Amino acid sequence: MVKRCAWATDSPELLVYHDTIWGRPEKDPHKLFKALCLETMQAGLSFSTVLKFEDGMDQVFHHFSIDYLAKCGPADVERFCNDKRIIRNHAKVAAVIANAKVLQPDPTALVKATWAPVNYVQMDHLLTEAPKPATYKKFTEKFVNSFKNMGLKRVGPITVYSYLQAVGVVNDHLITCEFHEELPVKNEEESS
């Protein structure tokens, strides 16, 4: 039997997400944006719920297209929030649109803000149990400040840390998880 992080076994969607996406270093600006959107949508919900809406949000948000969402406005927030395929939270949808507007002139700014603080190298916290917010607050501070200075919305410490875990800035697979050692570590030169 495959040993995984305990949370990965809570639903089939989480299992696939854990095994194929979570914690793998990602440096494509459009995939980073999608990950940030999903983490923004998660606030107050289980990630399993977010994953159940992922396909619908993919359709409604044109595959989380920064260019498409940057052209949207308040009327689109209302239109989107009437669509049962997405998580219909006005503040979260408005944040997705606002963040697209911030990133649209230069999507690579998100890559830099995400990876530069760790010199483009994944950090491994060698966890034996899931981290508590108090343990990563200081680590997350520089990212939160950077994101807020860029003008990004709904980027508090918990959302940002979840995002950093998702896109592989930190390898937070437990050391007992078979996927912990499997993750490739790439530096900036290798990913170019």
C-alpha positions as CSV (number, residue, x, y, z in Angstrom):
1,M,0.0,0.0,0.0
2,V,1.3,3.5,-0.9
3,K,2.1,5.7,2.0
4,R,0.7,9.2,1.5
5,C,0.1,12.4,3.6
6,A,-3.1,11.6,5.6
7,W,-5.1,14.4,4.0
8,A,-4.7,12.9,0.6
9,T,-6.9,10.0,1.4
10,D,-10.0,12.1,2.3
11,S,-11.4,12.0,-1.3
12,P,-10.6,10.7,-4.8
13,E,-10.0,14.3,-6.0
14,L,-7.5,14.9,-3.2
15,L,-5.7,11.6,-3.9
16,V,-5.1,12.6,-7.6
17,Y,-4.2,16.1,-6.6
18,H,-1.7,14.9,-4.0
19,D,-0.1,12.4,-6.3
20,T,0.2,14.5,-9.4
21,I,0.3,18.2,-8.6
22,W,0.8,19.2,-4.9
23,G,4.3,20.1,-4.0
24,R,5.8,19.7,-7.4
25,P,7.9,22.8,-8.3
26,E,5.9,24.9,-10.8
27,K,7.3,28.0,-12.5
28,D,4.8,28.6,-15.3
29,P,3.1,31.9,-14.6
30,H,-0.3,30.8,-15.8
31,K,-0.2,27.6,-13.7
32,L,0.9,29.6,-10.7
33,F,-2.0,32.0,-11.3
34,K,-4.4,29.1,-11.4
35,A,-3.0,27.7,-8.2
36,L,-3.3,31.1,-6.5
37,C,-6.9,31.3,-7.7
38,L,-7.7,27.9,-6.3
39,E,-6.2,28.7,-3.0
40,T,-8.1,32.0,-2.9
41,M,-11.3,30.1,-3.5
42,Q,-10.5,27.7,-0.7
43,A,-10.6,30.1,2.2
44,G,-13.2,28.7,4.6
45,L,-13.8,25.6,2.5
46,S,-12.1,22.2,2.2
47,F,-9.8,21.8,-0.7
48,S,-11.8,18.8,-1.7
49,T,-14.7,21.1,-2.3
50,V,-12.5,23.4,-4.4
51,L,-11.4,20.5,-6.5
52,K,-15.0,19.5,-7.2
53,F,-15.6,22.9,-8.7
54,E,-12.2,23.0,-10.6
55,D,-13.6,21.9,-13.9
56,G,-16.5,24.3,-13.8
57,M,-14.2,27.2,-12.8
58,D,-11.8,26.2,-15.6
59,Q,-14.7,26.5,-18.1
60,V,-16.2,29.8,-16.7
61,F,-12.8,31.5,-16.2
62,H,-11.5,30.4,-19.7
63,H,-8.9,28.1,-18.2
64,F,-8.0,30.8,-15.6
65,S,-6.8,33.0,-18.5
66,I,-5.1,36.1,-17.1
67,D,-5.9,38.0,-20.2
68,Y,-9.5,37.1,-20.2
69,L,-10.1,37.7,-16.5
70,A,-8.2,41.0,-16.6
71,K,-10.8,42.3,-19.0
72,C,-13.7,41.4,-16.6
73,G,-15.4,43.9,-14.3
74,P,-18.2,44.1,-11.7
75,A,-20.9,42.9,-14.1
76,D,-18.8,39.8,-14.8
77,V,-18.5,39.1,-11.0
78,E,-22.3,39.1,-10.9
79,R,-22.6,36.9,-14.0
80,F,-20.0,34.4,-12.7
81,C,-21.7,34.3,-9.3
82,N,-24.9,33.2,-11.0
83,D,-23.1,30.2,-12.5
84,K,-23.5,27.0,-10.5
85,R,-20.3,25.6,-11.9
86,I,-18.1,27.8,-9.7
87,I,-17.7,28.7,-6.0
88,R,-20.1,31.6,-5.9
89,N,-18.5,34.0,-3.5
90,H,-18.5,37.6,-4.7
91,A,-15.4,38.6,-2.8
92,K,-13.3,35.6,-4.0
93,V,-14.4,36.0,-7.6
94,A,-13.7,39.8,-7.5
95,A,-10.2,39.0,-6.1
96,V,-9.5,36.5,-8.9
97,I,-10.4,39.3,-11.4
98,A,-8.4,42.0,-9.5
99,N,-5.4,39.7,-9.3
100,A,-5.6,39.0,-13.1
101,K,-5.6,42.8,-13.7
102,V,-2.5,43.1,-11.5
103,L,-0.6,40.3,-13.3
104,Q,-1.8,40.9,-16.9
105,P,0.9,43.4,-17.9
106,D,3.7,41.0,-16.7
107,P,2.6,37.5,-15.6
108,T,6.2,36.5,-14.9
109,A,6.1,38.9,-11.9
110,L,4.2,36.1,-10.1
111,V,7.0,33.7,-10.8
112,K,9.5,36.1,-9.4
113,A,7.4,36.9,-6.3
114,T,6.8,33.2,-5.7
115,W,10.3,31.9,-6.3
116,A,12.9,34.7,-5.8
117,P,12.6,34.7,-1.9
118,V,13.9,31.1,-1.9
119,N,16.5,31.6,-4.7
120,Y,14.3,29.5,-7.1
121,V,15.1,26.3,-5.1
122,Q,12.5,24.2,-3.3
123,M,12.7,24.2,0.5
124,D,12.1,20.9,2.3
125,H,10.7,21.3,5.9
126,L,11.2,17.5,6.6
127,L,7.9,17.3,8.3
128,T,6.7,14.5,10.5
129,E,3.3,16.1,10.9
130,A,1.2,18.8,9.2
131,P,2.5,22.3,9.9
132,K,0.5,24.6,12.2
133,P,0.0,28.3,11.1
134,A,2.2,29.6,13.9
135,T,5.2,27.6,12.6
136,Y,5.2,29.1,9.2
137,K,4.0,32.6,9.9
138,K,7.5,34.2,9.9
139,F,8.5,32.3,6.7
140,T,5.3,33.4,4.9
141,E,5.6,37.0,5.9
142,K,8.0,38.1,3.1
143,F,5.7,36.4,0.5
144,V,2.6,38.0,1.9
145,N,4.2,41.4,1.9
146,S,5.5,41.0,-1.6
147,F,2.1,39.9,-2.9
148,K,0.3,42.7,-1.2
149,N,2.8,45.2,-2.5
150,M,2.1,44.0,-6.0
151,G,-1.6,44.7,-5.4
152,L,-2.8,41.1,-5.1
153,K,-6.0,40.6,-3.1
154,R,-6.9,37.9,-0.5
155,V,-3.3,36.9,0.1
156,G,-3.2,36.3,3.8
157,P,-0.6,34.0,5.5
158,I,-2.7,30.8,5.4
159,T,-3.8,31.2,1.7
160,V,-0.2,32.1,0.7
161,Y,1.4,29.2,2.6
162,S,-1.1,26.8,1.0
163,Y,-0.2,28.3,-2.4
164,L,3.5,27.8,-1.7
165,Q,2.9,24.2,-0.7
166,A,0.8,23.6,-3.8
167,V,3.3,25.0,-6.3
168,G,6.3,23.3,-4.6
169,V,8.1,26.3,-3.1
170,V,8.1,24.1,0.0
171,N,8.0,20.3,0.0
172,D,5.6,19.7,2.8
173,H,4.9,16.0,2.0
174,L,5.5,14.2,5.3
175,I,8.8,12.4,5.4
176,T,6.8,9.2,5.7
177,C,4.9,9.9,2.5
178,E,6.3,8.0,-0.5
179,F,6.0,11.2,-2.6
180,H,8.3,13.2,-0.3
181,E,11.5,11.9,-1.9
182,E,10.0,11.6,-5.4
183,L,9.7,15.4,-6.0
184,P,12.2,16.8,-8.4
185,V,14.2,19.8,-7.2
186,K,14.9,22.2,-10.0
187,N,16.9,25.4,-9.9
188,E,16.2,28.4,-12.1
189,E,18.7,27.4,-14.8
190,E,17.1,23.9,-15.2
191,S,13.6,25.4,-15.6
192,S,14.6,27.9,-18.2
